[in-house]
Amino acid sequence: MTSPPLHPEQDTIVIVGAGIIGLDVALVLAKRGLGRHTTVVAEHLPGDTSPAYTSPWAGCNFSGGISGRDDTALRWDRLGYAHLTNLATHASEASFVSRTESVEYWDADAPRDKIRAIVEYLEDTLNPPTILEQFRVIPQDELPPGVNYGFSCTTVTIHAPKHLVHLHDLLKHQHGVRFVRQRLPDIRAARLSARTRVVFNCTGNAARTLPGVLDTRCYPTRGQVVLARAPAVARNVMRHGRDYETYVIPRPRSDGHVILGGFMQAGNSDPSTYGHETECILRRTQELCPAELRDSPCEPLAAFAGARPSREGGARVERDGRPDWG
């Protein structure tokens, strides 16, 4: 395998991986004036549709129920929410990020401590009264059968594949970030030149198998989703079950397209889609949103499978000195 052509000035900072994490790392650096010193190296780039490229398959919204509950995860949630609401305010059309009404349900006990933390920074909590849907705990007599707790609020929703392309174009054309399509044989190969000083490992699932990393705590979590056209859907609805996740997520600026899901199959990276899982998703989402999906037009368009990068103990974000790199 040949190495990327040398561009010493742009090889000072190298990001490995062009999923949402790699692209957002590049964006943070670019906003600090480092775009022309940065190269992104990845096997898959925005616009690709490989099952191994997880980010484009996401339903993609800000949710209170999926991420971790430790102090670090709560801090990331807060910062991520601020970033996304800023995009929804100042670059909604270009970035494919929009504010959306949202409802979340839990069959078992909800993460009340996490929900309290989220309420502290939600726009519709900080700035009432506004046009936003106000945060509201749903009374027990309004909850669906089997649901223990629920709330409604305004959140942000992202058209994942379009947002990735937006970030790629923004980074490349406005900030001078260089993109190289290549599968590296080893993380050490990310040292593209003698001037390379920093490498960001944003490889997702590949962190488990990439020589030089081999993080055995990483594992895939398979999901299958259905892309449908359902113009009546205008809100996120999510139900966190004891052993399942059901969600309805509209895609901004997509002519009524929605993502219906889903599955959370830890340790499974099967890229195939299955008819019985599609049928299960359609049944569960119609039960969750009967007015929008059962009593209104809903046209299934395609089924997709992807593997979410997961890790025992949570995400690893830390400096790893490599003195052998010179």
N, C-alpha and C positions, 0 to 999 in steps of 0.2 A: 504493500500500500504506500503510495507516495504521500509525502508531507505537503501541507498547504504552502503556497509560495510565501516567502518571507516578506513581511511588512513590519520592520523593526519597531517603528513608532507605535503601530496599532497592536503589537504583540506584548505591550507592557502588562496589560490585563487580559486574561483569557477566561471566558465563561464556557463551561462544558455543559451543553444542554440548552434547547430552545423551547422548552415548555413554558408555562406561565411563570414559574419561579426564575428560570434563567433570563427571560425577557424582562421581568420586573427588576431583577438585579441590574441588568444593563441600563434600564431606565433611570434607576437611582444614580448610577455612576454618570450617566449622560447629563443628568440635571446638575451635576457638580462639575461639569466641564470636561469630563473624562471620556466622552464618546469616541473621539478620534484616537484614543489610546487603547481601545477595547475591541477585542475580537470574540465573537460567539462561534464555537465549533460544535456541530451537532449532526447526528445521522439524519434526523427528521427536522424539518423547518415548517413554519406556518404555511398553511395551504395543503400540507400532506394529509393523507387519510389512513395511514398505517395504524392497525390496532395497537402497535407498540408505542405510538405517540398518543399519550393519554389525554392531554389537555383539550384537544378539540371536541372530545366526546362528552364533555361535562354539561350537565344541566346549568350549573353555574349561577348561584345566587349567594347572598350573605345570609347565613342561617345560624340560629342559636343552638342547634342540636347536634352538630357533627364533630366539630373540632374539640381539642383537649380542654381540660378544666383547670390545669395548673396555672400559676401566676404568669408564666412566660406565654402560654397559649392565649390567655386572656389579654395580655398586652398586644400580641400579634393581631388578635381579633379587632381590638380598638384601633390600631394603626391601619389595618386593612380596610376597616369600615370608613375611616376618615379619607383614605385615598380614593376609594370607590365613590363616595358621595361627592368628593371634589370633581371627579370625572363626570358624574351625572349632572353636576351643576354647570360646569364650564366646557365640557367636550362630549356631551351625551351622544350626539349624532355621529361624530367621527369615531368615538371609542366603542359604540354599541353597548353603552352602560346606561340604565335607566332606573328611576325609582319605581317601585312596584308594591302594591298592597300585598300583604303576606299573612298567612295563618299557619301556625305550627301546633301540632297535637302530639301528646305523649300517652301511650297506653299505660306505661308504668310511671313511677315517680320521675318527675322532670328534674333537670339539674338546676334547682332553684338558685343556688349560689352563682352559677354562671349567668342565669337570666337576670339576676339583680345587677351583675356587673355590666351586662349589655344595656340594661335600661338606663344606666348612668350616662351613656353617651349617645343613645339613639336621638336622631334629629327631632322626632315627633314627641320626645320627652323633654328635650331641652328648650324647644321653641314653640310651645303651644300658645295660642291656637294658630294653626296653619292649615294649608290645604292638604297636608299629609294626614294619612290615617293615624289616629292617635293610638299609642300603645294601650292595650286593653286586655286584661285577664278575662277569658271567656267564662261566664257562669256555668256551673255544673249542668243546669237544665238546658243549656244550649249546646253541650258537647255531644258528638256522635256516640253511639253505643260502643262501650269498650274503651273509651278515652278517659284518662284520669285528669289531664290538665291540658290547657291550651291558651294561646294568646294570639292577638292580631296586632299588626303594626305596619309601618312602611319599611321596606328594605330595598336593596339594590339587586338588579338582575343583569346578567351579562350574556350577550350572544358570543359564546366561547370561540368558535372558529373565526368569526369576523374580528373579534377583539385581538386575537393573536396576530392576524394579518395587519391590523392597524398598528400594533406595537412594532412589528417587524419594519413596516414602511416608515414609521416615525423615527425609529432608531437609525435606520440605514440612510434615509434621505435628509433628515433634519439634524441628526446628531453625529453622523459619520461613523457609526458602528459598522464594523466589517463582519459579514456572515460567511462561514465556510462550512460546506456540507461534507462531513467526513465522520466515519466511525473510528474512534481512537482505539488502538489495541491495548492501551494502558493509560492510567491517569497521568503518568509521567510524560506521555507524549503531548500533553497539553502545554508543556514548556516549548512554545513554538520557536523561540529564538533566545539568544543570550540575554536579551533585554526583558524577557518575561519575569515579572516580579510577583504577581499575584494570580492564582488560579482559583476560580469559584467552581466547585463541583455541584452542579444542578442536574444530575443525571437521573433522578427519580428511581425507577425500578432497576436501572442498570447498576446502581451503587452496590447491589448484592453480588454481582458477577464481574464487575469491571476490575481487572488486575490493578493493584495499587490502592484499591479501596476495599473491596470484598467485605462489605458490612453485612454480617450474618443476621443482624437484627431487622434488616429490611425484608419486606415481603409484599407481594401483590394482593390487592383486594379487587376481585372481579366484579364488574357491574354490567348489566344489560339494560339498555334504554330503548324506547320507541320514539322516533320522530314522527309527529303527527301535525296535521293542519286542523286547528280547532279555534276559529276566530273568536268564539265566545269566552275563551280563557283570557282573563286580564289580571290575574293575581297568582302569586305562589301559594300552593297549599302543600304542606308536608305532614306526614304522620310517621312518627318514630315508634315502631312496634318493638315488642320484646325480642323478636327474631327476624325483623324485616324493616325495610324502609320503603315508603310509598311517597311519591312526590309528583307534582304537576308544576312545571316551570316554563313560563312563556319566554320566547326569545325576542328581545327588542328588535324592532325594524326588520321583521322577517315575514310579513304578510300572513300573520296568524299561526306561525309555527310554534310548537311547544315540545318540550322534552317530558316524556312520561317514564317514570321509573318506580321501582328499580330493585336492585339486588346488591348485597354487601357480602361477597363470598371470599373470606380471608384465605390466603394461601393458594388461590385459584387464578391462573393467568390465561385460561382458555379463551382464545380470540373468537371462537365460533359463536353464532347466535342460535337460539333454539325456539321453535314455535311454541312450545308449552310455556316458556318463560314470557314470550310476547303476550300470549293469552292471559297469563297470570297478571301481568302489568296492566293490560287493558281492563281486566275485571276490577282490580283493586283501585285503579285511578277513577273509573266510572263510579264506584261506590263512594270514593272520597269526594268527587265533584260531580254529582249526578246532573245538576243543571247545565254545567258547561260541557260535559263529555258524553252524557247519555241522552239528554233531552235536546241537545243542540248538535249541529254537524261536527263530526270528528272523523277525519280521514287519516288512518295510519299510512305513513309514507315509507318508512324503513326502520329496521332494527339494527342496533350497533352494540358492540361489546368493547370494553376497555378495562385496563387494570390500573386501579388507583395505587400510587406509591404509598406504602404504609411502613411503619417502623415501630417495633417494640420500644416503649419508653418515650415515644414521641420523636419529632423531627430533630435532627442533629444540626445545630448551627453553632459552629465553633471554629477557632483557628487551629490548623494542623501544620505545624512547622515541618518542613522537609529540608534539613540541612544538606542532604545528599544531592539536592537539585543544583547546588552551586550558587 
